[in-house]
Amino acid sequence: MARSVACAFFFDAEPVGETGRHALDACALCSKPLRRDSDIFMYRGDTPFCSEECRYEQMHLDAACARQAASARRKQQQQRGRHEAAAASVSRKAGVSVASC
């Protein structure tokens, strides 16, 4: 009997660092309370939304963030490539190998 009580307490325990708020209490985008008797629209496995529109909006926001991050990475790689090319050009003129830079 003690074993089943321990299991019940384990599953009722709140994760460390988490607030007392349940994961499916409110829409992740607009914070509208989610009712237990209505549809909940999920995205990325564990993110609840009150409607298809909120879920769709979050998908678009995520896609825009991903595009922005990819663009920033491309710019950083281009700058790094230009820097390396300039360093190679200077080192050739100075007679220093690029590997030592």
GUBA-635760 format. One line per field, with one value per residue (C-alpha): residue number from 1; residue in three letters; x, y, z negated. Coordinates in nm, 4 decimals. Example, Ala and Ser with C-alpha at 12.3 -4.5 7.8 and 13.67 -1.06 7.14 Angstrom:
# GUBA-635760
i = 1 | 2 .
aa = ALA | SER .
c1 = 1.2300 | 1.3670 .
c2 = -0.4500 | -0.1060 .
c3 = -0.7800 | -0.7140 .
This chain:
# GUBA-635760
i = 1 | 2 | 3 | 4 | 5 | 6 | 7 | 8 | 9 | 10 | 11 | 12 | 13 | 14 | 15 | 16 | 17 | 18 | 19 | 20 | 21 | 22 | 23 | 24 | 25 | 26 | 27 | 28 | 29 | 30 | 31 | 32 | 33 | 34 | 35 | 36 | 37 | 38 | 39 | 40 | 41 | 42 | 43 | 44 | 45 | 46 | 47 | 48 | 49 | 50 | 51 | 52 | 53 | 54 | 55 | 56 | 57 | 58 | 59 | 60 | 61 | 62 | 63 | 64 | 65 | 66 | 67 | 68 | 69 | 70 | 71 | 72 | 73 | 74 | 75 | 76 | 77 | 78 | 79 | 80 | 81 | 82 | 83 | 84 | 85 | 86 | 87 | 88 | 89 | 90 | 91 | 92 | 93 | 94 | 95 | 96 | 97 | 98 | 99 | 100 | 101 .
aa = MET | ALA | ARG | SER | VAL | ALA | CYS | ALA | PHE | PHE | PHE | ASP | ALA | GLU | PRO | VAL | GLY | GLU | THR | GLY | ARG | HIS | ALA | LEU | ASP | ALA | CYS | ALA | LEU | CYS | SER | LYS | PRO | LEU | ARG | ARG | ASP | SER | ASP | ILE | PHE | MET | TYR | ARG | GLY | ASP | THR | PRO | PHE | CYS | SER | GLU | GLU | CYS | ARG | TYR | GLU | GLN | MET | HIS | LEU | ASP | ALA | ALA | CYS | ALA | ARG | GLN | ALA | ALA | SER | ALA | ARG | ARG | LYS | GLN | GLN | GLN | GLN | ARG | GLY | ARG | HIS | GLU | ALA | ALA | ALA | ALA | SER | VAL | SER | ARG | LYS | ALA | GLY | VAL | SER | VAL | ALA | SER | CYS .
c1 = 0.0000 | 0.2790 | 0.4184 | 0.1005 | 0.0776 | 0.4369 | 0.3583 | 0.0569 | 0.2691 | 0.5354 | 0.2940 | 0.1292 | 0.4643 | 0.5373 | 0.8560 | 1.1422 | 1.1355 | 0.7819 | 0.4960 | 0.1690 | 0.0159 | -0.0873 | 0.0371 | -0.3097 | -0.4729 | -0.4296 | -0.3514 | 0.0235 | -0.0289 | -0.3209 | -0.3398 | -0.7128 | -0.8205 | -0.8724 | -1.1893 | -1.1823 | -1.4889 | -1.3549 | -1.0985 | -0.7335 | -0.5105 | -0.1575 | 0.1677 | 0.5141 | 0.3814 | 0.3197 | 0.2116 | -0.1669 | -0.3723 | -0.7355 | -0.7981 | -0.6529 | -0.5914 | -0.3694 | -0.1786 | -0.1362 | -0.0117 | 0.2480 | 0.3600 | 0.4123 | 0.6007 | 0.8265 | 0.8887 | 0.9777 | 1.2184 | 1.3793 | 1.4217 | 1.5725 | 1.8152 | 1.9180 | 1.9762 | 2.1897 | 2.3952 | 2.4492 | 2.5630 | 2.7995 | 2.9452 | 2.9878 | 3.1663 | 3.3876 | 3.4652 | 3.5578 | 3.7745 | 3.9539 | 4.0047 | 4.1472 | 4.3755 | 4.4960 | 4.5663 | 4.7621 | 4.9530 | 5.0475 | 5.1891 | 5.3776 | 5.4908 | 5.3098 | 5.1049 | 4.7285 | 4.7315 | 4.9268 | 4.6576 .
c2 = 0.0000 | 0.2421 | 0.1889 | 0.3081 | 0.6153 | 0.7055 | 0.6823 | 0.9078 | 1.1699 | 1.1410 | 1.2260 | 1.5055 | 1.6718 | 1.9993 | 2.0089 | 2.2104 | 2.5717 | 2.5487 | 2.7619 | 2.6082 | 2.6690 | 2.3635 | 2.3298 | 2.3230 | 2.6050 | 2.8864 | 2.9556 | 2.9972 | 3.2976 | 3.5016 | 3.3567 | 3.2927 | 3.0296 | 2.6866 | 2.5068 | 2.1357 | 2.0793 | 2.2568 | 2.1712 | 2.2437 | 2.2958 | 2.1688 | 2.2746 | 2.1232 | 1.8496 | 2.0364 | 2.3928 | 2.4511 | 2.7088 | 2.8107 | 2.8184 | 2.7282 | 3.0987 | 3.1329 | 2.8177 | 2.9404 | 3.2795 | 3.1098 | 2.8956 | 3.2110 | 3.3821 | 3.0764 | 3.0656 | 3.4371 | 3.3896 | 3.0928 | 3.2957 | 3.5846 | 3.3538 | 3.1873 | 3.5270 | 3.6370 | 3.3156 | 3.3692 | 3.7281 | 3.6160 | 3.3435 | 3.5928 | 3.8382 | 3.5597 | 3.4509 | 3.8079 | 3.8432 | 3.5162 | 3.6163 | 3.9526 | 3.7844 | 3.5394 | 3.8239 | 4.0192 | 3.7102 | 3.6228 | 3.9706 | 3.9408 | 3.5843 | 3.4387 | 3.1169 | 3.1483 | 2.8626 | 3.0771 | 3.3479 .
c3 = 0.0000 | -0.0817 | 0.2661 | 0.4457 | 0.2215 | 0.3052 | 0.6783 | 0.6403 | 0.4666 | 0.7340 | 1.0153 | 0.8177 | 0.7503 | 0.9247 | 1.1362 | 0.9871 | 1.1017 | 1.2374 | 1.1165 | 0.9987 | 1.3419 | 1.5439 | 1.9012 | 2.0589 | 1.8619 | 2.1159 | 2.4794 | 2.5299 | 2.7592 | 2.6256 | 2.2711 | 2.3060 | 2.0494 | 2.2044 | 2.1036 | 2.0375 | 2.2578 | 2.5688 | 2.8342 | 2.7628 | 3.0653 | 3.0066 | 3.1750 | 3.1400 | 2.9176 | 2.5933 | 2.6715 | 2.6382 | 2.8301 | 2.7994 | 3.1761 | 3.5120 | 3.5687 | 3.2599 | 3.3522 | 3.7114 | 3.5885 | 3.3679 | 3.6615 | 3.8686 | 3.5853 | 3.5477 | 3.9229 | 3.9285 | 3.6369 | 3.8128 | 4.1343 | 3.9394 | 3.7566 | 4.0844 | 4.2431 | 3.9485 | 3.9724 | 4.3478 | 4.2894 | 4.0142 | 4.2381 | 4.5234 | 4.2942 | 4.1589 | 4.5169 | 4.6173 | 4.3065 | 4.3811 | 4.7455 | 4.6408 | 4.3854 | 4.6502 | 4.8918 | 4.6312 | 4.5186 | 4.8789 | 4.9234 | 4.5936 | 4.6630 | 4.3561 | 4.3794 | 4.3264 | 4.0758 | 3.8309 | 3.8204 .
